């Protein structure tokens, strides 16, 4: 899966289009010196204080991004769920019966 350069900062740095493997590899390097900023490290085993063998995970450099909807979206969705529940409650038995399906209720 290929990434793409996006946003105002990418435009300011003259970045656009698909992120190449070379570009991605350079993200962990100092922009002026080219020094590696984060070292990759393979997994290894060690003994803890109780003598239990612990195997670490392989360490790889990476980036994490979180995208969150504005609070207004959450409030709108919550209100919508409440309105739908009120409609089903108001309709009463004419909506059909319910039966337990696993841990959720299913309307037939």
C-alpha positions as CSV (number, residue, x, y, z in Angstrom):
1,X,0.0,0.0,0.0
2,X,1.5,3.3,-1.1
3,X,1.3,6.5,1.0
4,X,0.8,9.9,-0.4
5,X,2.2,13.3,0.7
6,X,-0.7,15.5,2.0
7,X,-1.3,18.7,3.9
8,X,0.0,22.2,4.1
9,X,3.4,21.2,5.5
10,X,4.1,18.7,2.7
11,X,3.3,21.5,0.2
12,X,5.7,23.9,2.0
13,X,8.5,21.3,1.7
14,X,7.7,20.7,-1.9
15,X,6.4,17.1,-1.3
16,X,3.6,15.7,-3.4
17,X,2.4,12.5,-5.0
18,X,3.3,9.0,-3.9
19,X,5.8,8.5,-1.0
20,X,8.6,6.4,-2.4
21,X,10.5,3.8,-0.4
22,X,13.5,6.1,-0.4
23,X,11.5,9.0,0.9
24,X,10.0,6.8,3.6
25,X,13.4,5.5,4.7
26,X,14.7,9.1,5.0
27,X,12.0,9.9,7.6
28,X,14.1,8.4,10.3
29,X,17.2,10.4,9.3
30,X,18.4,13.8,10.3
31,X,17.4,16.2,7.4
32,X,20.8,17.9,7.3
33,X,23.4,15.3,8.4
34,X,21.6,12.2,7.2
35,X,22.4,10.5,10.6
36,X,20.1,7.7,11.6
37,X,17.8,9.1,14.3
38,X,16.2,5.8,15.4
39,X,18.1,2.5,15.3
40,X,16.3,-0.7,14.4
41,X,16.8,-3.5,16.9
42,X,16.0,-7.2,16.6
43,X,14.2,-9.0,19.3
44,X,16.2,-10.7,22.1
45,X,15.7,-12.8,25.2
46,X,16.7,-12.0,28.8
47,X,15.9,-13.3,32.3
48,X,13.9,-11.1,34.6
49,X,14.5,-10.9,38.4
50,X,12.3,-14.0,39.0
51,X,14.2,-16.0,36.4
52,X,11.5,-15.9,33.8
53,X,12.6,-15.7,30.2
54,X,11.3,-12.6,28.5
55,X,11.4,-12.1,24.7
56,X,11.3,-8.6,23.4
57,X,9.6,-7.4,20.3
58,X,11.6,-6.3,17.3
59,X,12.0,-2.5,17.3
60,X,11.3,-0.6,14.1
61,X,11.1,3.0,13.4
62,X,7.7,4.2,12.5
63,X,5.1,7.0,12.7
64,X,1.7,6.9,14.2
65,X,-1.2,9.3,13.3
66,X,-4.5,9.6,15.0
67,X,-7.5,11.1,13.2
68,X,-10.5,12.2,15.3
69,X,-13.8,13.6,14.3
70,X,-14.9,16.8,15.9
71,X,-17.1,16.6,19.0
72,X,-20.1,17.8,17.0
73,X,-20.0,14.5,15.0
74,X,-20.1,12.4,18.2
75,X,-22.9,14.4,19.6
76,X,-24.9,14.1,16.3
77,X,-24.4,10.4,16.2
78,X,-25.4,10.0,19.8
79,X,-28.6,12.0,19.2
80,X,-29.4,9.9,16.1
81,X,-29.1,6.7,18.2
82,X,-31.4,8.2,20.8
83,X,-34.0,9.2,18.2
84,X,-33.9,5.8,16.5
85,X,-34.4,4.1,19.9
86,X,-37.3,6.4,20.7
87,X,-38.9,5.5,17.4
88,X,-38.6,1.8,18.1
89,X,-40.0,2.2,21.6
90,X,-42.9,4.3,20.4
91,X,-43.8,1.7,17.7
92,X,-44.1,-1.0,20.3
93,X,-44.9,-4.6,19.4
94,X,-45.7,-3.7,15.8
95,X,-42.0,-3.5,15.1
96,X,-41.6,-7.2,15.6
97,X,-40.3,-9.4,18.3
98,X,-36.7,-9.4,19.6
99,X,-34.6,-12.5,20.3
100,X,-31.2,-12.8,21.8
101,X,-28.5,-13.4,19.2
102,X,-25.1,-13.8,20.9
103,X,-24.7,-10.8,23.1
104,X,-26.7,-8.4,21.0
105,X,-30.5,-8.0,20.5
106,X,-31.7,-8.5,17.0
107,X,-35.0,-7.1,15.8
108,X,-36.9,-9.4,13.4
